[in-house]
Amino acid sequence: MDILLQDVGYSYAKDTPFEKRALHHVNLHIPSGSYTAIIGHTGSGKSTVLQHLNALLKPTEGTVMIGERKIEEGTKAKNLRDIRRQVGIVFQFPEQQLFDETVLKDIMFGPLNYGVPEEEASRRARELVQQLGLPEDVLEKSPFDLSGGQMRRVAIAGVLAMEPDVLVLDEPTAGLDPRGRREIMDLFYRLHVEKGLTTVLVTHSMEDAARYADQIAIMHGGKCVVTGDPVTIFSNEEQLHDYRLEPPRSVRLQRQFEEKMGIKLDAISLTEEALAKNIAQALQKGRDAE
Amino acid sequence: MIEKMIFGRYIPGDSIVHRMDPRAKILFVFIFIAVVFVANNALTYGILLGFTLFVVFLSKIRLYFLVTGLKPVFILLIFTFLLHIFFTREGDVLLSIGFIEIYEEGLRQGIFLSVRFLVLVFITSILTLTTSPISITDGIETLLGPFKRVKLPVHELALMMSISLRFIPTLMDETGKIMKAQMARGSDISSGPVKERIKAVVPLLIPLFVSAFKRAEDLATAMEVRGYRGGEGRTRYRQLDWGFKDTFSMALLVGLTAVLWYYRT
C-alpha cells in the first residue's frame, strides 16, 4: 500500500496559546513494499510524521494519501478503523499499552477488535509468541509479571497479530540490550521480506537505518529535507553533519581505515559485515599487486 | 480535545496578574469565593461578571481560549441551569409547553446560579493559569505557616499539592499516548457507539494506573536519593515579594464587596 504525504503541515494544540508547529510542508512517498527509515535529530518531527501514517493525527495543512484513502484536516473519524487495521504502529515503549489479564488475551485484543474470529486470533498469538522467541508458557501469564524485554516482545506481538500491510516502527528497540535489539530488528526484516510488508522505521540508530532500509528520509526542523537510498545518503557526510547526524559506525570506521592505510575501499560499508568484506577485498587486491 | 484542556495548566506571561505575589492571588481567590455569595440581584451579579471579565482582561489571557478550554465545565453549567429551570416552581409561569412549565423564579435562579458558577470557575482558572505550580505551593505554604504551631504538616501538604499539580499535564500526555496506541489496535474511545466506548475504557485506564504508580515510585526514589527530608531547615531560592499591586488588589476586593453590599437587596 502506497503512502503519500503531500505538503503536510501540522500544529499541535492549534488555536491555543500552546500551539506548536511540528511539521512544515512535508513531502514523502513511501512506495508499497519498501523499507523506509525516517531519521533525524531529536525534535525534528519524526514521531509526528509517523502518527500521520495511520491517521492518528490529521494534517492541519496538505493531504495524506493512505492507499486509496485521502486524509485531510476535516476528514471524519469514521471509517478510519480500516486504515488502522492495515497500518499497524509499534509505538516507542509499546509495553505501556499492555493491559489484559493474560498475554494471550492481550495479543488477541487487536485482532478481535477488527473482527478476526477467536480461534484465528489465538492461533496467531501462539505463532507470534514462538516467532518472537518467548517461552510457550508465557501465554497464560499476566503481562505485568514479565521482564521488560519480554513485555516489549508481547506488545510487538499485539501489533503484528493484526497482520497489517504496513508496519510502522517508532524506535522499537529503545532500551533493549544489544542482542535483543538485533533479534527484534531481524524479525521485523524477515517479516518485511516474507510477507511483503511495507515497513517504516523511525529511528535514532544510523546502524539500523543503514542495515535494513532501502529508502531513507531525513527530517530536520519539521521538514523532510532529503530522501534517497542509503548509499547516497551515508556517503554524503557533509550533508549528514548539517542535519546533526553521523554516518553509521561501519562507515566511520571505514573512513578511519582509509585515512590510516592510504587506500580507498571500493564501496561504502553500510554494515560491519560489508566492511569486513570490503577490507578483505582491498587487502587481497594489495597482495595480488605485489 | 485533551490538549485543549486547561485545568491546572500554567501559561507563562508577563501581565500584572502574572506578576502578583502568589499569596495575594490565593487570598484574593478565597475571599472572592466568599464575596460571590453577597450578590443576590441582577445588578450585583452584573457587577460580579463585569469585575471578573476585567480580571481576565488584566491577565491578558484570551477569553476565547478560556471558554474553549473550559468546555467540560459548561456542560455541567447547562445541566444545573436546566435543573433549576424545570424544578423551581415559584413566581409567575412564563411559558408552558405541555407538561413543562417554566417559572419566573426558576429562570432567575438558573441564570444567577450559572453566573455565580461561571465567575468562580473563571477566577480560579485565572489563578492556575497565571501562577506556576511552584509559586502556588510556595504561597500556600507561607499562608498556612502559622498552623505549623498546631502540628499541621504544612510543608508536606504543600508538597503533595505541588506534586499532583505537576503531574496533571504529564498524565494527560500519557493518556493521549496510550489512547493512540489502543486506537491503533482498533479500540477507539473517542468515536463509535456508547457501548464500544465504555468497553474501551479498561485498556486505557489499566496502563494509565500502572504507569502512574511506577512514576510515583520513581519519584519517591529520586527524592530520597537526593536526600529529601521534608521542610525542616530548608531555605528558599525564590523569595516572595508582597508589593503595592498586591495591596491594591486587596483594596479592590474590599471595594467590590462594599459595592455589592450596597446594591444587594
Interface residues (C-beta under 8 A of the other chain):
Chain A: Y12 A13 D15 T16 P17 F18 Q51 N54 L56 A77 K78 R81 R84 R85 G88 I89 F91 P94 Q96 Q97 L98 F99 D100 F109 G110 N113 Y114 F144 G158 V159 M162
Chain B: E3 K4 R9 I11 I61 R62 F65 T68 G69 E174 K177 I178 K180 A181 Q182 M183 A184 R185 G186 S187 D188 S190 S191 V202 P203 I206 P207 V210 S211
